[in-house]
Amino acid sequence: MQTFLFYDIETSGLNPAFDQILTFACIRTDLSLNEISREEIVVRLRDDIVPSPGAFLTHRLDAQILETGICEYDAALKIHALLNTPQTISIGYNSLGFDDEFLRFLFYRNLLDPYSHQFAGGCGRMDMLPVTLIYYLFCPQALLWPVLDNGQPTMKLEHLTRQNKFKTSGRAHEAMSDVESVVGLVKAFSKHGKIWSYVQGFFDKNADYKRLNSLGNSKLSKTYGMELALMVSVSFGANCNYMAPVVYVGSSVHYKNQNLWIRLDEEGVFERIDESLGVYNLISIRKKPGDQWFILPVLERFWEKLSPVSQAVCMRNLDVIKQNISRFEKTVTLHQNFKYSQVPDIDPDADLYQGGFFSFKEKKEMAAFHDAEAESRNRIVRNFQSDRIRMLAQRILVRNFNEKPGSVPEFHAHLKCLCGDDLTSSVKGYKEDVKLTCAKALEEVKKIEKDGMQSTDSEQKDLLTWLKAHIQNQSVFFADPF
């Protein structure tokens, strides 16, 4: 039976490769939104995670709560099983932009398939944030729409929940409360059956491809000889009604699942020229089938949702392209051949994308690790042929099963890097970012103490006191993590 699994997470920070999921909550329903089951998982804060003060002041998880949790490895197994239950459609709010990447890295560093919940066994994903934008634009009667003091609409889940009085059991930024909000949102949307069926197609790769292949049929596309569309995304902002005209410029040469688009409503974008290369200095949008970038055809009823300014700028830019087609095509070729830079000293925790899919041999070693008795895992791990599987497995043992950091020299060095802010010894991520250190976290605490205490309540003040002491203790431990 196909089911929906509504879920939400709270995390130790914003970096999916280096931060940690701390709570996972979910509600499973049938397709008519009748609840089948619900579950909450609390995860112990790992010793090697320096907590981000901003994140903790938002979700308010403290030591008392986190000490009741299970280890990350056991949590990963449980969450992976929930999302990979056959015929499960997992649903969150801004989940494709945040939660799902945290899940991928959680699964990856715990030697589980990071992608199977997206496609295997009839499973799939949906994200209600872009869906909410479609209802805001084309079915406004579905909800009461909150407005900020400056008169602009807001798509924050907590505001939508309050405005529409969705029934929840806790406060905003508690995982289960946010899950209940998303269920309430979908109940409101599903009452409008035609559009509800249509938006589900955005997350079906075959349906998404079919829609993309029909873009050339619009009047504007035929006039300019290009595949033009309207793209919906919260990243465009309320000023342009969350929608922008775009032109399809082909697929990436090196990343076959990426389709490339160039936004057409930005004033002066075709005046910025890289003279050394003879191309326009612009950024392309890289869309994957079934992701959170929604594509609509340039039909009159959609086009009229654009602001008059966006429409005018789009038409001017199309004329510029037509008059400078050689430079435009050279620009497109450059973007099609773009490759992400390799990070030579990337940390194993962050090597999900650069390292590529797990090989068949690696999957056999992963299975051997999961199947082994606890007391024999250390011996099995030492014989693994894959360097990354061996390193990840050793980290699992240290983080979850009381293996001493000193017995794993590579991870021992990793911990020592977390003391200070020496960039030459930082733990490097896949975006050439770095893992949060104690020094940087304490700087953030000091800044909050200096500038932000007036906006904190008593509970947050207590939390800040605990965070400061916890991070200072970590600094001592990381200096000599034996």
C-alpha positions in Angstrom: 0.0 0.0 0.0 1.3 3.4 -0.9 1.6 5.8 2.1 2.8 9.3 2.9 5.5 9.7 5.5 5.4 13.3 6.8 8.7 14.1 8.6 10.8 16.9 10.0 14.2 17.2 11.6 16.0 19.5 14.0 19.8 19.7 13.7 23.0 20.8 15.5 23.7 23.4 12.8 23.2 24.1 9.1 26.0 22.1 7.5 24.6 18.7 6.2 28.0 17.1 5.9 29.3 18.1 9.4 26.3 18.8 11.6 24.0 16.2 13.0 20.3 15.3 13.1 19.2 15.6 16.7 15.5 14.8 16.4 13.5 13.1 13.7 9.7 13.0 13.9 7.3 11.5 11.4 3.6 10.6 10.8 2.6 7.9 8.3 -0.8 8.3 6.6 -2.6 6.6 3.9 -3.2 8.6 0.7 -6.5 9.9 2.2 -4.4 11.4 5.0 -5.7 9.0 7.7 -3.0 8.6 10.3 -1.4 5.1 10.5 1.4 5.6 12.9 3.8 8.2 14.3 7.3 8.1 15.7 9.8 10.5 17.4 13.5 9.7 17.5 16.0 11.7 19.7 19.7 11.3 18.9 22.5 11.9 21.4 24.8 14.8 20.5 28.0 13.2 19.2 31.3 14.1 21.0 32.8 15.4 17.8 29.9 17.8 17.0 30.5 21.4 18.1 26.9 22.8 18.5 25.9 25.9 16.6 24.5 28.4 19.2 22.1 29.9 16.7 20.6 26.5 15.9 20.2 25.6 19.6 18.6 28.9 20.5 16.0 28.2 17.8 15.0 24.6 18.5 15.8 24.8 22.2 17.1 21.2 22.6 19.2 20.9 25.7 21.4 18.3 27.4 18.5 16.9 29.4 16.6 16.1 26.2 19.6 14.9 24.1 20.9 12.6 26.9 17.7 10.5 26.5 18.5 9.8 22.9 20.0 6.9 21.1 23.3 6.8 19.3 23.5 8.2 15.7 24.2 4.8 14.1 21.1 3.2 15.6 19.0 6.3 14.7 20.3 6.1 11.1 19.2 2.5 10.8 15.7 3.3 12.1 15.2 6.4 9.9 16.6 4.6 6.8 14.1 1.8 7.4 11.2 4.3 7.8 11.9 6.2 4.6 12.7 3.0 2.6 9.5 1.1 3.6 8.2 0.1 0.1 5.7 2.5 -1.5 6.6 5.4 0.9 6.3 9.0 -0.4 8.3 11.1 2.1 7.1 14.7 2.6 8.5 17.7 4.3 8.6 21.4 4.2 11.6 22.8 2.5 12.8 19.2 2.7 14.5 19.1 -0.7 16.4 22.2 0.2 17.5 21.2 3.7 16.2 18.0 5.4 16.8 15.5 2.5 20.5 16.5 2.2 21.0 16.0 6.0 19.4 12.5 5.6 21.7 11.7 2.6 24.8 12.5 4.7 23.5 10.8 7.7 23.0 7.6 5.7 26.3 8.0 3.9 28.5 8.3 7.0 26.7 5.4 8.6 27.2 3.1 5.5 23.6 3.1 4.3 22.4 3.8 0.8 22.0 7.6 0.6 19.6 7.6 -2.3 17.4 4.6 -2.2 14.5 6.4 -0.5 14.2 8.6 -3.6 13.3 5.9 -6.0 13.7 2.2 -4.8 10.7 0.0 -4.0 8.2 2.5 -5.2 9.5 5.2 -2.9 9.6 8.9 -3.7 9.8 12.4 -2.2 7.7 15.6 -2.1 8.4 19.0 -0.7 5.5 21.2 0.4 7.3 24.6 0.2 7.3 24.9 -3.6 3.8 23.3 -3.7 2.7 26.1 -1.3 3.9 28.7 -3.8 1.8 27.1 -6.6 -1.3 27.3 -4.4 -0.5 30.9 -3.4 -0.2 31.8 -7.1 -3.0 29.8 -8.7 -5.3 28.6 -5.9 -5.3 31.3 -3.2 -8.6 30.2 -1.8 -6.9 27.1 -0.4 -5.4 29.0 2.6 -5.4 32.2 4.6 -2.1 33.8 3.6 0.0 35.5 6.4 1.5 38.9 5.7 4.4 40.5 7.5 4.4 44.0 9.0 6.1 45.3 5.8 3.1 44.1 3.8 4.9 41.2 2.1 3.6 37.6 2.2 5.6 35.0 4.2 5.9 31.3 3.4 7.3 30.3 6.8 5.6 27.2 8.1 5.1 28.7 11.6 3.2 31.7 10.1 1.1 29.5 7.9 0.2 27.3 10.9 -0.8 30.3 13.1 -2.8 32.0 10.3 -4.7 28.8 9.4 -5.0 27.4 13.0 -3.5 24.0 12.1 -3.7 21.7 15.1 -0.3 21.0 16.6 0.9 19.5 19.9 3.8 21.8 20.6 5.6 25.0 19.5 7.2 25.9 16.2 10.6 24.2 15.6 9.7 21.1 17.5 9.9 18.4 15.0 6.6 16.7 15.7 4.8 20.0 15.8 6.1 20.9 12.4 5.1 17.5 11.0 1.6 18.1 12.3 1.6 21.5 10.5 2.6 19.9 7.2 -0.2 17.4 7.5 -2.6 20.2 8.1 -1.2 22.0 5.1 -1.7 19.0 2.8 -5.2 18.4 4.1 -6.1 21.9 3.0 -4.4 21.5 -0.4 -5.9 18.1 -1.1 -9.4 19.5 -1.0 -8.6 21.0 -4.4 -8.2 17.7 -6.1 -7.3 18.9 -9.6 -4.4 21.1 -8.6 -3.3 18.6 -6.0 -2.9 15.9 -8.7 -1.1 18.4 -10.9 1.5 19.4 -8.3 2.3 15.8 -7.5 3.6 15.5 -11.0 6.4 17.9 -10.3 8.1 15.2 -8.2 7.6 12.5 -10.8 10.7 12.4 -13.0 8.8 11.0 -16.0 6.0 13.6 -15.7 8.6 16.4 -15.2 10.5 15.3 -18.4 7.2 15.2 -20.3 6.3 18.8 -19.3 9.8 20.0 -20.2 9.6 18.5 -23.6 6.4 20.5 -24.4 7.8 23.9 -23.6 8.6 24.7 -27.2 4.9 24.7 -28.1 4.2 28.1 -26.4 3.7 31.2 -28.6 6.6 33.0 -27.0 9.0 30.0 -27.5 8.1 29.7 -31.2 8.6 33.5 -31.7 12.1 33.4 -30.3 13.0 29.9 -31.3 13.9 29.0 -27.8 12.4 26.8 -25.1 11.1 29.4 -22.6 9.4 28.7 -19.4 8.3 30.1 -16.0 10.2 28.9 -13.0 8.7 28.9 -9.5 11.0 29.1 -6.5 10.9 30.6 -3.0 14.5 31.8 -3.7 13.2 34.4 -6.2 11.4 36.2 -3.3 8.0 37.9 -2.9 9.0 41.0 -4.9 8.7 39.0 -8.1 5.9 36.8 -6.9 8.2 33.8 -6.5 8.3 33.4 -10.2 10.8 34.1 -13.0 11.0 33.7 -16.8 13.8 31.4 -17.8 15.3 29.9 -21.0 16.4 26.2 -21.2 19.9 26.0 -22.5 20.5 22.2 -22.6 22.0 19.6 -20.3 25.2 19.4 -18.4 27.9 17.5 -20.2 29.4 16.1 -17.0 26.3 15.7 -14.9 23.7 14.0 -17.0 20.8 14.7 -14.6 21.3 18.5 -14.6 19.3 20.7 -17.0 20.5 24.2 -17.3 18.4 27.4 -17.2 19.1 31.1 -17.4 16.9 33.6 -15.7 15.6 36.4 -18.0 14.1 39.0 -15.7 17.3 40.4 -14.2 18.1 43.9 -15.3 21.5 44.3 -16.8 22.4 40.6 -16.7 23.5 40.7 -20.3 25.6 43.8 -19.8 28.1 41.9 -17.6 30.7 40.4 -19.9 33.8 38.4 -19.1 36.1 40.0 -21.7 38.8 37.4 -21.2 36.4 34.6 -22.2 34.1 36.6 -24.4 31.0 35.3 -22.6 28.2 36.8 -20.4 29.1 36.8 -16.7 26.0 35.1 -15.4 24.9 32.1 -13.2 22.9 29.3 -14.6 20.2 27.4 -12.6 20.9 23.7 -12.4 17.7 21.7 -12.2 17.3 18.0 -11.7 14.1 16.1 -12.7 11.6 16.0 -9.8 13.4 18.6 -7.7 12.2 21.8 -6.0 12.5 24.0 -9.0 9.1 24.0 -10.6 8.7 24.6 -14.3 5.5 26.0 -16.0 4.9 26.6 -19.7 4.6 30.3 -20.8 0.8 30.3 -21.0 -1.2 33.5 -20.7 -2.7 32.6 -17.3 0.8 31.9 -15.9 2.5 34.8 -17.6 0.1 37.3 -16.1 1.3 36.3 -12.6 4.6 38.0 -13.5 5.0 41.6 -12.5 4.9 44.1 -15.4 8.6 44.9 -14.7 9.6 41.2 -14.9 7.7 40.9 -18.2 9.4 44.0 -19.7 12.9 43.0 -18.6 12.4 39.5 -20.0 11.4 40.8 -23.4 14.4 43.2 -23.5 16.8 40.4 -22.6 15.3 38.1 -25.2 16.0 40.7 -27.8 19.6 41.1 -26.5 20.1 37.4 -26.9 18.8 37.3 -30.4 21.1 40.2 -31.4 24.1 38.6 -29.8 23.4 34.9 -30.4 27.1 34.0 -30.9 28.2 35.3 -27.5 25.1 33.7 -25.9 25.9 30.3 -27.5 29.5 30.5 -26.3 28.2 31.3 -22.8 25.9 28.3 -22.9 28.7 26.0 -24.0 30.8 27.2 -21.1 28.0 26.4 -18.6 27.3 23.0 -20.2 31.0 22.0 -19.7 31.3 23.3 -16.2 32.8 20.9 -13.6 32.7 21.3 -9.9 36.2 21.8 -8.4 37.7 18.9 -6.5 38.6 19.4 -2.9 41.9 17.5 -2.5 41.9 17.2 1.3 38.1 16.7 1.7 37.1 15.1 5.0 35.6 11.5 4.6 32.3 12.7 6.2 31.8 15.2 3.4 32.9 12.9 0.5 29.4 11.8 -0.6 29.3 13.7 -3.9 33.0 13.9 -4.8 33.6 10.2 -4.0 30.6 9.1 -6.1 28.2 6.2 -5.7 29.2 3.2 -3.6 30.7 0.4 -5.8 29.4 -3.2 -5.7 32.5 -4.2 -3.6 32.0 -1.3 -1.2 28.3 -2.3 -0.7 29.5 -5.8 0.2 31.8 -4.4 2.9 29.0 -2.2 4.1 26.7 -5.2 4.4 29.4 -7.1 6.2 29.8 -4.3 8.8 26.0 -4.1 9.5 25.7 -7.9 9.7 28.7 -8.4 12.1 28.4 -9.0 15.8 29.4 -5.9 17.8 32.5 -7.5 19.2 33.9 -8.6 15.8 33.3 -5.3 13.9 36.7 -3.9 14.8 38.5 -6.9 13.3 36.4 -6.9 10.2 36.9 -3.2 9.6 40.7 -3.5 9.6 40.4 -5.9 6.6 38.2 -3.6 4.4 39.8 -2.9 1.0 38.0 0.4 0.4 39.7 3.2 2.2 36.6 5.3 2.5 34.5 2.4 3.9 37.2 1.6 6.4 37.5 5.2 7.5 33.7 5.7 7.8 33.4 2.4 9.6 36.1 3.3 12.1 34.4 6.6 12.8 31.1 4.8 13.5 32.9 2.6 16.1 34.4 5.7 17.8 31.2 7.7 17.7 28.8 5.1 18.7 30.5 2.1 20.3 33.2 3.5 22.7 36.2 2.8 20.5 39.0 5.1 21.7 39.8 8.0 19.3 43.5 7.3 19.9 43.1 3.9 18.2 42.1 5.6 15.0 44.9 8.0 14.1 43.0 9.6 11.2 40.0 10.4 13.4 42.2 11.5 16.2 43.7 14.1 13.9 40.2 15.1 12.9 39.3 15.9 16.5 42.4 18.0 17.2 41.4 20.2 14.2 38.2 21.2 16.1 39.9 23.2 18.8 40.8 26.4 17.1 40.4 28.5 14.0 43.6 27.7 12.1 42.4 27.5 8.5 45.4 25.5 7.5 44.2 22.6 9.7 40.5 22.9 9.2 38.2 20.0 8.5 37.3 20.6 4.8 33.8 20.1 3.3 32.6 19.5 -0.3 31.9 23.2 -0.8 35.4 24.1 0.4 33.7 25.1 3.6 34.9 24.0 7.1 33.5 22.2 10.1 32.6 24.4 13.0 35.3 24.7 15.7 35.1 25.5 19.4 36.8 28.8 18.8 34.3 29.9 16.2 31.3 28.7 18.3 32.5 30.6 21.3 32.9 33.7 19.2 29.2 33.3 18.3 28.3 32.9 21.9 30.2 36.1 22.8 28.4 37.9 20.0 25.0 36.8 21.3 26.0 37.8 24.9 27.0 41.2 23.7 24.3 42.1 21.1 21.4 39.6 21.4 20.6 39.0 25.0 17.7 41.4 25.0 15.8 39.2 22.5 16.4 36.0 24.4 14.0 34.6 27.1 15.0 32.9 30.3 15.0 29.4 28.8 17.4 30.6 26.0 19.6 32.2 28.5 20.0 29.0 30.4 20.6 27.2 27.2 23.3 29.6 26.3 25.0 29.0 29.7 25.0 25.3 29.0 26.3 25.7 25.5 29.2 27.9 26.6 30.3 25.4 29.2 29.8 22.4 26.9 31.9 24.0 24.1 34.7 25.0 26.6 34.8 21.4 27.8 35.0 20.1 24.2 37.9 22.4 23.5 39.8 20.8 26.4 38.9 17.3 25.1 39.8 18.0 21.5 43.3 19.3 22.5 44.1 15.7 23.8 41.4 13.3 22.6 42.8 10.0 24.0 
